[in-house]
Structure formats: C-alpha cells, structure tokens
Amino acid sequence: MKLPHTGLLPRVLAAIALGIIAGLFFPKWAVKAFMTFNAVFGQFLGFLIPLIIVGLVAPAIADLGKGAGKMLVITVLIAYADTVLAGLLAYGTGSWLFPSMVGAAPSQVERMQSVEPYFSIDIPPMFPVMTGLVFAFLMGLMMAATKTPLLKDAFHEFREIIAVTISKAIVPLLPLYIFGIFLNMTYTGQVWHTLGVFFKVILVIVVLHLLIILYLYLAAGAASHKNPFRLLWNMIPAYLTALGTSSSAATIPVTLQQSLKNGVREEIAGFTVPLCATIHMPGSAMKITACALTVCLMSGMPHSFPLFLEFVMMLGIMMVAAPGVPGGAIMAALAPLGSILGFGAEAQALMIALYIAMDSFGTACNVTGDGALAIMMDRIFSRKRSAVA
C-alpha cells in the first residue's frame, strides 16, 4: 500500500524532535556516523550552490524581459525596495532586541561539530559563488535584451535539471541532515540554549510579519484613498491560502481574485500579481535576515550594519529565484549567507531548519503584500492615463 505523501515541514519538525531525543542517549560512535553523513552532504550542497544560482537566477531574470516596459520596471523597483526595507527592518529590530535574548553563547555555531566524522570527502565547487552570481546576472540580462531562443531554452532546461536535483537529491535528504545537526547539538549540550533563543526570535518574527503587512496596506490605502483596513480584510483569503499551502504560486488565483475585489483593474492585477509572486519577498527576506543576525550573535561572528546592508541588498536580488526552489527562499539565500556572512555548512543547515519551520508565515506575508503592490500600481498607472488624457 502506498503511503500518503508527507510535506517537507512535518518531516523537518520530526527530524528536529527525533534529533533532540536521540542525542540524549545515542553513543558517540552513532553520533560520529551521522556526522560523517553530514560532512559529505555538506560538501555536496556546497558544490551545488553555484550551479543553483546559475540554473535558477539566469532564466528567472531572462523571463522578466517578457514584461511590459515601464510597468515592469516600476513594479520590480518597488518590489525590490520593499524586500530590502523588510530585511533592514529585521536587522534594526534584531540589533535592538536580540543581544539580550541571545545572552552569552556557550560556543560558536561552527563549533557544534565537536564530534568529528569518521571521514570527509572534499567536493570543491566548479566555480566560486560570486563568479556564478555575476555570470547568472550577465546571461539573464543579455537573454532578456536579445533574441536568443536556443540559449533561453538551454537555460530553462538547465533550470529543470537543477530543480530535479533539488527535489530528488537535496530535499529528501534534508531531514536526515537536520536530524544530524540537532543530534550533535543535543549530544554536545547546546540544543536547549539554541532552541530557547530561537523561540524568542520566532515570536519577534511573527510580529514583524504583521508590521510589514500593516505598513504596506497603509501605503496602499494612502495611494488609493481607500480604507487600508478594508483593503487588508479583503486579502484575508489569500493570506490563509498561503498559510496553508506555503506556496506563492499556488495562491496566485486567490490573490488575483481578491485584488480585483479591492478595485484593481483586471489588466493591472493580471500583470502585477504573478510578477510579484516571483520577485516580491519581504516576509522571506525579513525572516532570513533575523535568523542570520541571531546566528551571528550566537557565534560571535561580525554583524555590522554595512555587512548586513550588503547582505540584504544581495538577498533581495536572490529572492527572484526563490519560487523555483523547493523549501522556500532559504535555498536561494545560501549563496549570500556563505559568501557575505561567512556561514559554513553547520550554520547553513541551522538556517534551513529554522526557515522551513516558519515557511508558511513568510509566504503569507509575501502574498498579502502582493495585493498591496497591485493597488499601488493601479493607482500609479491610473494617474499616468489621466495625465495623458
């Protein structure tokens, strides 16, 4: 009898719980066995990150070239600015609240691997992360600006290869990888401090999600001269759908329907909502930034404002690839986490676990915000039409 499909979130939560329980009684040799798997899988993941960037970012940028001139440019700029603003909001709030929540960390996150693996395999990437990022941007922009159907088809096929690799090789093994992380953390006595810190951080993140939605609809209400709370009330079905599916793409029909109910013209909503489902990720950027700052504080890593400003601005660009990555934007964010903030395999695994555990809230924030941007775009282009008339 075929077992029912279990989503990634329940598997990750189960892996965390089982890792904590097993860490209380597993012998050292068993912990070393799982650390050996984690060492090899971490190398494999590091090898794939530059390929993920090229395979997902380049065709995503190329596809933006199918848009409609000024409306495309204005929508992308507003979406990017809001995504960066949400990340900076998380950094500012975290710099104020998180140091007292974290307290004195017992050791660095990177020292979690105090139990050495039996062996490790070195799998260097084919090219550095920044090389892959620049190449992806260059190819994406050139494909968007030129008529190169064969090249576009090749990159879209490469994207399919990367997507299958992620869904068939990475995602199924992620729960086992995360199990090993929490097994080791429990065995070395660090898990309770870490979980206590992140429970407090999660509460702050939930409040920030609501704050992001609120300021977006206050702006949309001011732009359209409508009651912002009525506009927000109309978007609740989209919020709840995203909360249940954890998918911006799956929620597009509901977001589109509720945007029309808010008075957005059909041609504006039909263009803006699907586009923003790809590029507008304030909830995801805020959540990743907050968790990354927490890991930096716990591990004693640099976390200055200029460093995080660079990280957040790069993260906003990487979010373009997020919808194509199973498990959310965190997979696309692994590149700036490693190249800018210096996160190693253990810190990245902790980020993956934390992000997936809160994935639906970030998606709901993103989707609800898309409705606000649709209202703003409708107002902007109604003014332009009036000015032309």
Secondary structure, DSSP 4 states (H G I P E B T S, - for coil): -PPPP--HHHHHHHHHHHHHHHHTT--HHHHHHHHHHHHHHHHHHHHHHHHHHHHHHHHHHHHGGGS-HHHHHHHHHHHHHHHHHHHHHHHHHHHHHHHHHH-S-SS-GGGGTTS--S-------SS-HHHHHHHHHHHHHHHHHS--HHHHHHHHHHHHHHHHHIIIIITTTHHHHHHHHHHHHHHTT-HHHHHHHHHHHHHHHHHHHHHHHHHHHHHHHHHHTS-HHHHHHHTHHHHHHHHHH--HHHHHHHHHHHHHHTT--HHHHHHHHHHHHHH--HHHHHHHHHHHHHHHHHHT----HHHHHHHHHHHHHHGGGGGGSTT-THHHHHHHHHHTS---HHHHHHHHHHHHHTHHHHHHHHHHHHHHHHHHHHHHHHHHHHHH-
